[in-house]
Amino acid sequence: MHNVATLRGIILSKNHIYMHPTDQDIIVLEKKAEEIRETIIEMLVAAGSGHTAGSLDMADIFTALYFHILKHDPNNPEWEERDRLILSNGHIVPVRYATMAHAGYFPVKECLTLRKFGSRLQGHPERLRLPGLENTSGPLGEGLSQAAGIAYANIMDGKKNRIFVCMGDGEQDEGNVWEAVMFAGKYALSSITAIIDRNNIQIDGMTEDIMPLESLRAKYEAFNWHVIEVNGHDIAEFIMATEEARAIYEKPVLILAHTIAGKGIPEIEFDYHWHGKPPTKDEARHFLKELRSANGRVPNEYA
C-alpha cells in the first residue's frame, strides 16, 4: 500500500483519493509547519552554516505539499506513481530535509547532521545520497528545465505524474529559467506546477534593487502560463491554488507565493542579511523561544 504521510484525518489512500482539507486539518498543518520551523533552526545552529530566511518562509508550503498535496510514499521513495517535487533553489534545502523527516523519510534527529562530513544531508541536495530527493541542485536556474524534461518525457511515455518545482524569486535572474518557461509554455506541459517563493530578497539585497523582476505575472502569462497569486503563509489558500492547478489542462501553472523572508522570527523577517546566515547558539535559543511562544501569544513557561 502506498500512503502519503498523514496528519490525523489528512487523508490519502493507495488510490490517492483527494479530499479538500477541513478547518481542523488546516489547524493541524499550521502546527506542523511551526514544528518544522523549530527543526530548521536546530539544524542550522548545529551546522554552523546554511540559509535561514528562505528555509523559514517556505515551511508552510512544504508542509502543505508533503502532508496534504503530494502523492508520495516515505516507505517507498522510488514509487513509480509518485508526484515529483523538484527543488531548484537548493540552498533552502533545510526546509525540505526537515519536512521529509517529519513526514517519515528518516529520523528527525538525523536533521542535526546537516552539512557534516559523511552526512546524507548536504548543504545543497544530492539526489544519490538521500532517497526521496528528485534532483541535485546548487547552481540556480536549473530546476524548471529539469521539471520540463520530466514532464515532456512523461507525455512520451504516457505517464500522468504531476511535477511540482520550487524556485526562488532572485533565481528568476537566470536566463536558463526563461528557456524552460518558453519550452513548457510551447508544449503546454500542464503537469507542471511551478512555485516561486516571492520573498523579495536575494543574497545582495532586495530583488527589485538588484534586478527588477516585475511584473512576474505578466511575464509568465506572456509565455502561455496560467498564474495564480497567493499568500504563501496561508496554507488553505495555497492548497486551493494547487486544486485550481489540477483543473488546468491546456498550459503549465505558476503559483506566485508571496512570503516573508525569515517568517516566524519578527526581528529577522524581510531582512536580506539572513539569506545565507545561520543563527548563533544564543540567537537560536531566542528564535526557538519566539516560535514556541507564538511570538509572545503563548505564556513563556510553555515556550
Secondary structure, 3 states (H helix, E strand, C coil): CCCCCCECCECCCCCCCCCCCCHHHHHHHHHHHHHHHHHHHHHHHHHCCCCCHHHHHCHHHHHHHHHHHCCCCCCCCCCCCCCEEEECCHHHHHHHHHHHHHHCCCCHHHHHHCCCCCCCCCCCCCCCCCCCCCCCCCCCCCHHHHHHHHHHHHHHHCCCCCEEEEEECHHHHCHHHHHHHHHHHHCCCCCEEEEEEECCEECCEEHHHHCCCCCHHHHHHHCCCEEEEEECCCHHHHHHHHHHHHHCCCCCEEEEEECCCCCCCHHHCCCHHHCCCCCCHHHHHHHHHHHHCCCCCCCHHHC
